[in-house]
Amino acid sequence: RTRITTPPQDQSVIKGTKAIMTCGVTHDPSVIVRHVWEKDGSMINVQSIPRMRLDVDGTLHISQTWSGDIGTYTCRVTSVGGNDSRSAHLRVRQLPHAPENPIAVLSKSEKRAIDLAWAKPFDGNSPLIRYILEVSENNAPWAILLANIEPESTAVTVNGLIPARSYQFRLCAVNDVGKGQFSKETDRVSLPEEPPSAPPQNVIASGRTNQSIMIQWQPPPESHQNGILRGYIVRYRLTGLPVDYQLKNISSPDVTTLLLEDLIIWTNYELEVAAYNGAGLGSFSHKVTEWTLQGVPTIAPGNVQVEAVNSTAVRFTWTAPNPQFINGINQGYKLLAWEPGKEEDVSMVTVRPNFQDSVHVGYVTGLKKFTEYFTSVLCFTTPGDGPRSPPKALKTHEDSRTICPLALLIIFTFPTKPPVL
């Protein structure tokens, strides 16, 4: 008897992927078996649907599945040896839709809080796992505020917000397929204003000398000043170090530049500006970082050793100065050699920095034979040279003499027979 022994199975596939419905049959080899597939009671014409393919063994392939493929599929087998049919359900999962109609309003029960509500979206044929809530504060880029809101929720209260700042929200739903699209953004809601609710704008900084930085800014938007501005506070400190801020008070709202002086050479600073009015100090601007300009090294390379290697070349070895005394980016070293009394006529070789080896090696060539020289090494940065190491005196070698020994070859020849006397 003809019967289906490998029936189709209920399936749940992700939208855009492939679904495979099996329909394996056991039958008499002499019997011809015909497979027909139906979807929700209607026969499927596989030849007219490019996305579908029917194998000889009755397996139905559906590629690029979408919501239109959802339904109950029935495999009907007909033959003179008997008929059989089996069914299975195909579910196509997809990303959830965006939450609908999000609304944000000031909370009536809590201070510095906003109530947010929305309507539950279509779950994409897969149960929702969570919601993700993002916030934009004072038109700042979107940032995740709450990443695990319960899937049953349709409202949440956002606490701990800052007075005199505005907030906008959006949220998305997540199921086992992934994260859906974000909802429409809520209207921007402003909390009751107190001191200035926005920081100074367009804050920029530039290094002017190796000990000064100029900082410039523009006032907060007028709608966020919350009164008549009285001045600004500039605070700055070394970047990345656990040090306190240093403060500069500018008691005029018309002054929007400040030259910070007496800073440390070639050092990175972070700087912020806040405006204040009669109600108090507003929020500080986003940090800007800037370096004071490079200086020249303040110490010479150490452990300098010099020796003549032949009649025209000198070998130098040295160690790098401590990085904290280079005051910039190490551009390399200069090897110097000059004859006594001829300081203006210096033979110089530039050597690139070597950050792998603790001991550096370099050569000055093309010197005079058997001649006295003073030698020194210095480190340099883009602004200029650091101090030279203490001069060391040496003398190049004499020319080596080439001795050509005379080789005498004495060949003795012995006859095969003794001579006749």
Secondary structure, DSSP 8 states (H G I E B T S, - for coil): --EEEE----EEEETTS-EEE--EEE--TTS--EEEEEETTEE--GGG-TTEEE-TTS-EEE-S--GGG-EEEEEEEE-TT--EEEEEEEEEE------EEEEEEE-SSSTT-EEEEEE----TTS---EEEEEEEETT---EEEEEEE-TT-SEEEE-S--TT-EEEEEEEEE-SS-B---------EE----S-SS--EEEEEEEEETTEEEEEEE---GGGT-S---EEEEEEEETTS----EEEEE--TT--EEEE-S--TT-EEEEEEEEEETTEE------EEEE------SS--EEEEEEE-SSS-EEEEEE---GGGT-S---EEEEEEE-TT-TTS-EEEEE---SS-SSEEEEE-S--TT-EEEEEEEEEETTEE------EEEE--------------------SS----
